[in-house]
């Protein structure tokens, strides 16, 4: 395992690499990133829906334990996820390896590609195939989405901070691990914990709220009102609470 100063150097390098990828690569890997996070969430719905409503903590824990597969695939097989880039590209920005324009450009492209991937999974693998279209599964999707859209702007914003503090840490630990098993464990636990707690992830919400829309449980305005504050919170969680704090702590140049 690398020490924190070495992980910082690794994060700066990864952030720079993300900027240098060609546009087509960013769009393809961004689509994969959005789809993989969404497939992890679809797994959450499928394994937790049949657990009794009297055992909400058990349902959350079981669902949360399968959700991290999305980020594991993204970080080990290849993919781009905006919440991860909020951490990695910010680190490179603080180190002056990336300009503000490059950072904004990267975030816009990856966000759009992630949202397309998420809505693709919500419609085709959820609604069209029927995995979110009947019984307990439909009720679970609508219920989960409803809880998210009921939050106020400020609640969603703060929840987004908590989420990406953990997702940023998952990347940080992954960059620090030297083998595949270490990387998987480093990703798994922070991601599982943020999901079990109930913090909000903008790309995951770009799956579950549209999935609820396709089942008649939410509206596109609900989605927009949720996405903006959660996204802003995710920026603070990944860019400040992980990149900013560790950059200030371990940058000794």
C-alpha positions as CSV (number, residue, x, y, z in Angstrom):
1,X,0.0,0.0,0.0
2,X,1.3,3.4,-0.9
3,X,1.5,6.1,1.8
4,X,-0.8,9.1,1.6
5,X,1.9,11.4,0.0
6,X,2.5,8.8,-2.7
7,X,-1.3,8.4,-3.2
8,X,-1.5,12.1,-3.8
9,X,1.1,11.9,-6.5
10,X,-0.8,9.0,-8.1
11,X,-4.1,11.0,-8.0
12,X,-2.5,14.0,-9.6
13,X,-1.2,11.8,-12.4
14,X,-4.6,10.1,-12.9
15,X,-6.3,13.4,-13.0
16,X,-4.0,14.6,-15.8
17,X,-4.5,11.4,-17.7
18,X,-8.3,11.9,-17.6
19,X,-7.9,15.3,-19.3
20,X,-5.7,13.9,-22.1
21,X,-8.1,11.2,-23.3
22,X,-9.6,11.8,-26.7
23,X,-13.3,13.0,-26.8
24,X,-14.6,9.7,-28.2
25,X,-12.8,7.8,-25.5
26,X,-14.3,10.1,-22.8
27,X,-17.8,9.6,-24.3
28,X,-17.5,5.8,-24.5
29,X,-16.0,5.4,-21.0
30,X,-18.5,7.9,-19.6
31,X,-21.3,5.9,-21.0
32,X,-19.8,2.8,-19.5
33,X,-19.4,4.6,-16.1
34,X,-23.0,5.7,-16.0
35,X,-24.3,2.3,-17.1
36,X,-22.1,0.4,-14.5
37,X,-23.2,2.5,-11.6
38,X,-26.8,2.0,-12.7
39,X,-26.4,-1.8,-13.0
40,X,-25.1,-1.8,-9.5
41,X,-28.2,0.1,-8.4
42,X,-30.4,-2.2,-10.4
43,X,-28.8,-5.1,-8.5
44,X,-29.6,-3.2,-5.2
45,X,-33.2,-2.9,-6.2
46,X,-33.4,-6.6,-7.2
47,X,-31.9,-8.0,-4.0
48,X,-33.5,-5.6,-1.5
49,X,-37.1,-5.4,-2.9
50,X,-38.3,-8.7,-1.5
51,X,-37.0,-8.0,2.1
52,X,-39.7,-7.1,4.5
53,X,-40.5,-3.4,5.0
54,X,-40.1,-4.1,8.7
55,X,-36.4,-4.7,8.2
56,X,-35.2,-1.6,6.4
57,X,-31.7,-1.7,7.8
58,X,-31.2,-5.3,6.5
59,X,-32.6,-4.3,3.1
60,X,-30.2,-1.3,2.9
61,X,-27.2,-3.5,4.0
62,X,-28.0,-6.3,1.5
63,X,-28.5,-3.8,-1.3
64,X,-25.4,-1.8,-0.4
65,X,-23.2,-4.9,-0.4
66,X,-23.9,-5.5,-4.2
67,X,-23.9,-1.8,-5.3
68,X,-20.0,-1.4,-5.4
69,X,-19.7,-3.7,-8.4
70,X,-20.2,-0.6,-10.6
71,X,-17.2,1.4,-9.3
72,X,-15.1,-1.8,-9.2
73,X,-15.7,-2.3,-12.9
74,X,-15.1,1.4,-13.7
75,X,-11.8,1.6,-11.9
76,X,-10.4,-1.9,-12.7
77,X,-11.8,-2.6,-16.2
78,X,-12.1,1.0,-17.5
79,X,-14.8,3.7,-17.3
80,X,-15.2,7.4,-16.4
81,X,-17.4,8.5,-13.6
82,X,-18.0,12.2,-12.8
83,X,-18.0,11.7,-9.1
84,X,-14.5,10.1,-9.3
85,X,-13.3,12.8,-11.7
86,X,-14.5,15.4,-9.2
87,X,-11.8,14.0,-6.9
88,X,-9.0,13.0,-9.3
89,X,-9.2,16.0,-11.7
90,X,-9.5,18.4,-8.7
91,X,-6.3,17.0,-7.3
92,X,-4.5,17.7,-10.6
93,X,-6.1,21.2,-10.7
94,X,-4.7,22.0,-7.2
95,X,-1.3,20.8,-8.4
96,X,-1.6,23.2,-11.4
97,X,-1.3,20.2,-13.8
98,X,-4.8,21.0,-15.2
99,X,-6.4,24.3,-16.0
100,X,-9.8,25.4,-14.8
101,X,-11.1,25.3,-18.4
102,X,-9.8,21.7,-18.8
103,X,-11.4,20.7,-15.6
104,X,-14.8,22.2,-16.5
105,X,-14.7,20.7,-20.0
106,X,-13.9,17.2,-18.6
107,X,-16.7,17.4,-16.1
108,X,-19.3,18.5,-18.6
109,X,-18.5,15.7,-21.1
110,X,-18.3,13.0,-18.5
111,X,-21.5,14.1,-16.8
112,X,-23.5,14.1,-20.0
113,X,-22.1,10.6,-21.0
114,X,-22.8,9.3,-17.4
115,X,-26.4,10.5,-17.5
116,X,-27.0,9.0,-20.9
117,X,-25.6,5.6,-19.7
118,X,-27.8,5.8,-16.5
119,X,-31.0,6.6,-18.4
120,X,-30.2,3.9,-21.0
121,X,-30.0,1.2,-18.2
122,X,-33.1,2.6,-16.5
123,X,-35.2,2.4,-19.7
124,X,-33.8,-0.7,-21.5
125,X,-32.6,-3.0,-18.6
126,X,-35.1,-1.8,-16.1
127,X,-38.4,-0.8,-17.8
128,X,-38.1,-2.5,-21.2
129,X,-36.8,-5.9,-20.0
130,X,-39.3,-5.6,-17.1
131,X,-36.8,-5.8,-14.1
132,X,-38.3,-2.6,-12.5
133,X,-41.8,-3.0,-14.0
134,X,-43.6,-5.3,-11.7
135,X,-44.6,-6.0,-8.1
136,X,-42.1,-5.5,-5.4
137,X,-39.4,-4.2,-7.8
138,X,-41.6,-1.5,-9.2
139,X,-42.7,-0.5,-5.7
140,X,-39.1,-0.4,-4.5
141,X,-37.9,1.8,-7.4
142,X,-40.7,4.3,-6.9
143,X,-40.2,4.3,-3.1
144,X,-36.4,4.8,-3.3
145,X,-36.8,7.7,-5.9
146,X,-39.6,9.2,-3.8
147,X,-37.4,9.4,-0.7
148,X,-34.7,11.2,-2.8
149,X,-37.0,13.8,-4.4
150,X,-38.7,14.6,-1.1
151,X,-35.5,16.1,0.3
152,X,-35.0,19.9,0.3
153,X,-32.3,21.5,-1.9
154,X,-30.0,21.9,1.2
155,X,-30.6,18.3,2.4
156,X,-29.8,16.9,-1.0
157,X,-26.7,19.1,-1.2
158,X,-25.4,18.0,2.1
159,X,-26.2,14.4,1.4
160,X,-24.2,14.7,-1.9
161,X,-21.2,15.9,0.1
162,X,-21.4,12.8,2.3
163,X,-21.7,10.5,-0.7
164,X,-18.7,11.8,-2.6
165,X,-16.5,12.0,0.5
166,X,-16.8,8.2,0.5
167,X,-16.6,7.8,-3.3
168,X,-13.5,10.0,-3.3
169,X,-12.0,7.9,-0.6
170,X,-12.7,4.7,-2.6
171,X,-10.7,6.2,-5.4
172,X,-7.9,7.3,-3.0
173,X,-7.6,3.8,-1.5
174,X,-7.8,2.2,-5.0
175,X,-4.9,4.4,-6.2
176,X,-3.0,3.4,-3.1
177,X,-3.4,-0.3,-3.4
178,X,-0.8,-2.3,-5.3
179,X,-2.8,-5.3,-6.3
180,X,-6.3,-6.2,-7.6
181,X,-7.6,-7.6,-4.4
182,X,-6.4,-4.5,-2.4
183,X,-8.1,-2.2,-5.0
184,X,-11.4,-4.1,-4.8
185,X,-11.4,-4.0,-1.0
186,X,-10.5,-0.3,-1.0
187,X,-13.4,0.5,-3.3
188,X,-15.9,-1.9,-1.8
189,X,-16.2,-0.7,1.8
190,X,-16.4,3.1,1.3
191,X,-19.0,2.7,-1.5
192,X,-21.0,0.1,0.5
193,X,-21.1,2.5,3.5
194,X,-22.3,5.6,1.7
195,X,-25.1,3.5,0.1
196,X,-26.1,1.9,3.5
197,X,-26.2,5.3,5.1
198,X,-28.4,6.6,2.3
199,X,-26.2,9.5,1.0
200,X,-27.1,10.7,-2.6
201,X,-25.0,10.1,-5.7
202,X,-25.8,12.2,-8.7
203,X,-25.2,9.4,-11.3
204,X,-27.0,6.7,-9.3
205,X,-29.9,9.1,-9.0
206,X,-29.8,9.6,-12.8
207,X,-30.7,5.9,-12.9
208,X,-33.2,5.5,-10.1
209,X,-35.3,8.6,-10.6
210,X,-35.7,8.1,-14.4
211,X,-36.5,4.4,-13.6
212,X,-39.3,5.7,-11.4
213,X,-40.4,8.1,-14.1
214,X,-40.7,5.2,-16.6
215,X,-42.8,3.4,-14.0
216,X,-45.1,6.4,-13.5
217,X,-43.8,7.3,-10.1
218,X,-41.8,10.6,-10.6
219,X,-41.4,13.4,-13.1
220,X,-38.5,14.9,-15.1
221,X,-38.8,18.1,-13.0
222,X,-38.4,15.9,-9.9
223,X,-35.2,14.6,-11.4
224,X,-33.8,18.0,-12.3
225,X,-34.6,19.5,-8.8
226,X,-32.8,16.6,-7.2
227,X,-29.8,16.3,-9.6
228,X,-28.6,19.9,-9.3
229,X,-28.1,20.0,-5.5
230,X,-26.8,16.5,-5.3
231,X,-24.3,17.2,-8.1
232,X,-23.1,20.4,-6.3
233,X,-22.7,18.4,-3.1
234,X,-20.8,15.7,-4.9
235,X,-18.3,18.4,-6.1
236,X,-17.7,19.6,-2.6
237,X,-17.4,16.1,-1.2
238,X,-14.9,14.9,-3.8
239,X,-13.2,18.1,-4.7
240,X,-12.8,19.7,-1.2
241,X,-13.3,17.0,1.4
242,X,-11.0,14.5,-0.3
243,X,-8.8,16.3,-2.9
244,X,-8.6,19.6,-1.0
245,X,-8.0,18.3,2.4
246,X,-5.4,15.7,1.4
247,X,-3.6,18.1,-1.0
248,X,-3.3,20.6,1.9
249,X,-2.1,17.8,4.2
250,X,0.4,16.0,2.0
251,X,1.6,18.4,-0.7
252,X,5.1,19.2,0.5
253,X,6.6,20.6,-2.7
